Amino acid sequence: MTGFGSAEGKVGSVRVSVELRTVNHRFFNPSIKLPGPFTKWEGDVREHLRQRIARGHVALTARIDRDSAPGGGINEERFAEYVGVLRSLQERYGLSGALDASTILSLPDVVDLVTHDGDDGTAEQLIALVETAVTALRSMRCEEGVRLATLLRERIDLVAGSVDNVAERAPIRLAEHGARLRKSVRELAGATNVDPQRLAQEVAILADRLDISEEIDRFRAHIGAFCKTLEDNEGEAVGKRLGFLLQEMVREANTMGSKASDAPILAEVVGIKEELERIREQVENVE
């Protein structure tokens, strides 16, 4: 699922901005870019993201605000030493000309160039910023999830309607197959007497072989579980559970199709499998 979240705050003595983006992906696939001083905490950041985001290509970028990073300063003691030495040299060797501040500042160790790019911060401070960004991202993903859940309900309702059509057609199809069998046996037997009990037994065997009532019952149970999962308000990841239920529905559809031997039922099964494939493509992106 797609989403975006950002956060700003202090890590040690520097100000840091964090941006977090996710796009659709079947699995948790993180990409983390941290400033040099923070790379030692990449494992902590990755684990925190893994616990908070179950699916998606997750791209996290952290930046240090250089304007807020304390820079170097002038070492006045060293500056004074250079001034004294230079003036002594001017007097000793009779040099003329005023001392230039820029010249003295360019001398070694006058300006402290050491910066503190968050090296005084902690992993906990960085993780706190990441969590703020995650919270914003999850809020955006939840809004998308509500819209996606509505779409999935509409599609699973279409599947349920097709299953109802199959259930309505199934007993009619059994009666038609039984009638055709009896007719075929009589035509083949001609004037020969046919044992009614044996014929009834063969019809019963045919009906048992073609019966799809169990598959229909299981299919409806899977649809009910799918809808209940969509209504889950606990905030837990449900994508994998929905994917498993879809696999079971595809299995039942295949069994119904193989046992159908009936054009109207086969047409419904084809439509069911097409709709399940559309649902599967969406469910792969659900956390």
ZIGI-V136898 format. One record per residue. N is the residue number from 0. RES is the residue in one letter. D_CENTER is the distance of its C-alpha to the mean C-alpha in Angstrom with 1 decimal. Layout:
[[N:RES:D_CENTER] [N:RES:D_CENTER]]
//
This chain:
[[0:M:5.2] [1:T:8.1] [2:G:10.0] [3:F:13.0] [4:G:15.0] [5:S:18.3] [6:A:21.0] [7:E:24.5] [8:G:26.9] [9:K:29.3] [10:V:28.7] [11:G:32.2] [12:S:34.6] [13:V:32.2] [14:R:29.9] [15:V:26.3] [16:S:23.6] [17:V:19.9] [18:E:17.3] [19:L:13.6] [20:R:11.3] [21:T:7.7] [22:V:7.4] [23:N:5.7] [24:H:5.3] [25:R:6.0] [26:F:6.1] [27:F:6.3] [28:N:8.6] [29:P:10.7] [30:S:13.6] [31:I:16.2] [32:K:19.5] [33:L:22.1] [34:P:25.8] [35:G:28.2] [36:P:29.3] [37:F:25.8] [38:T:24.7] [39:K:26.1] [40:W:23.4] [41:E:20.4] [42:G:19.9] [43:D:19.9] [44:V:17.4] [45:R:15.0] [46:E:15.5] [47:H:15.2] [48:L:11.7] [49:R:10.7] [50:Q:12.4] [51:R:10.9] [52:I:7.1] [53:A:5.8] [54:R:2.5] [55:G:3.1] [56:H:6.9] [57:V:8.5] [58:A:12.1] [59:L:14.6] [60:T:18.3] [61:A:21.2] [62:R:24.7] [63:I:28.1] [64:D:30.3] [65:R:33.4] [66:D:35.6] [67:S:35.0] [68:A:35.5] [69:P:39.0] [70:G:41.0] [71:G:44.3] [72:G:47.7] [73:I:51.3] [74:N:53.3] [75:E:56.5] [76:E:58.5] [77:R:57.8] [78:F:58.5] [79:A:61.9] [80:E:62.8] [81:Y:62.3] [82:V:64.4] [83:G:67.2] [84:V:67.2] [85:L:67.2] [86:R:70.0] [87:S:72.0] [88:L:71.7] [89:Q:72.8] [90:E:75.9] [91:R:76.7] [92:Y:76.5] [93:G:77.5] [94:L:74.3] [95:S:73.9] [96:G:71.0] [97:A:68.7] [98:L:65.7] [99:D:62.4] [100:A:59.4] [101:S:56.9] [102:T:58.8] [103:I:58.7] [104:L:55.0] [105:S:54.3] [106:L:56.0] [107:P:54.0] [108:D:52.5] [109:V:53.6] [110:V:50.1] [111:D:47.4] [112:L:44.3] [113:V:42.1] [114:T:38.9] [115:H:36.6] [116:D:33.1] [117:G:31.5] [118:D:33.1] [119:D:34.4] [120:G:30.9] [121:T:28.9] [122:A:25.4] [123:E:25.2] [124:Q:25.9] [125:L:23.2] [126:I:20.6] [127:A:21.9] [128:L:21.2] [129:V:17.6] [130:E:17.2] [131:T:18.7] [132:A:16.3] [133:V:13.3] [134:T:15.2] [135:A:15.6] [136:L:12.1] [137:R:11.0] [138:S:14.1] [139:M:13.1] [140:R:9.7] [141:C:11.9] [142:E:14.3] [143:E:12.0] [144:G:11.0] [145:V:14.8] [146:R:15.5] [147:L:13.1] [148:A:14.6] [149:T:18.0] [150:L:17.4] [151:L:16.3] [152:R:19.4] [153:E:21.6] [154:R:20.6] [155:I:20.9] [156:D:24.3] [157:L:25.4] [158:V:24.7] [159:A:26.6] [160:G:29.4] [161:S:29.7] [162:V:29.9] [163:D:32.6] [164:N:34.5] [165:V:34.4] [166:A:35.7] [167:E:38.4] [168:R:39.4] [169:A:39.3] [170:P:42.7] [171:I:44.4] [172:R:43.3] [173:L:44.8] [174:A:48.1] [175:E:48.3] [176:H:47.7] [177:G:50.4] [178:A:52.8] [179:R:52.4] [180:L:52.9] [181:R:56.1] [182:K:57.4] [183:S:56.7] [184:V:58.5] [185:R:61.5] [186:E:61.8] [187:L:61.7] [188:A:64.1] [189:G:66.6] [190:A:69.7] [191:T:68.5] [192:N:67.7] [193:V:64.1] [194:D:63.4] [195:P:61.5] [196:Q:60.0] [197:R:58.7] [198:L:57.3] [199:A:55.6] [200:Q:54.2] [201:E:52.7] [202:V:51.2] [203:A:49.6] [204:I:48.2] [205:L:46.8] [206:A:45.3] [207:D:43.6] [208:R:42.2] [209:L:40.8] [210:D:39.6] [211:I:35.9] [212:S:36.1] [213:E:34.2] [214:E:31.3] [215:I:31.4] [216:D:31.4] [217:R:28.4] [218:F:26.5] [219:R:27.3] [220:A:26.2] [221:H:22.8] [222:I:22.6] [223:G:23.7] [224:A:21.1] [225:F:18.3] [226:C:19.8] [227:K:20.3] [228:T:16.6] [229:L:15.8] [230:E:18.4] [231:D:17.1] [232:N:17.8] [233:E:17.3] [234:G:14.0] [235:E:12.6] [236:A:9.3] [237:V:10.5] [238:G:8.2] [239:K:10.1] [240:R:13.3] [241:L:13.1] [242:G:12.6] [243:F:15.7] [244:L:17.7] [245:L:17.2] [246:Q:18.6] [247:E:21.5] [248:M:22.2] [249:V:22.4] [250:R:24.8] [251:E:27.0] [252:A:27.1] [253:N:28.3] [254:T:30.9] [255:M:32.2] [256:G:32.5] [257:S:34.4] [258:K:36.8] [259:A:37.3] [260:S:40.1] [261:D:40.1] [262:A:39.2] [263:P:38.0] [264:I:35.7] [265:L:34.4] [266:A:33.7] [267:E:31.7] [268:V:29.7] [269:V:28.9] [270:G:27.6] [271:I:25.5] [272:K:23.9] [273:E:23.2] [274:E:21.6] [275:L:19.5] [276:E:18.2] [277:R:17.3] [278:I:15.4] [279:R:13.6] [280:E:12.4] [281:Q:10.9] [282:V:9.6] [283:E:7.7] [284:N:5.2] [285:V:5.7] [286:E:4.6]]
//
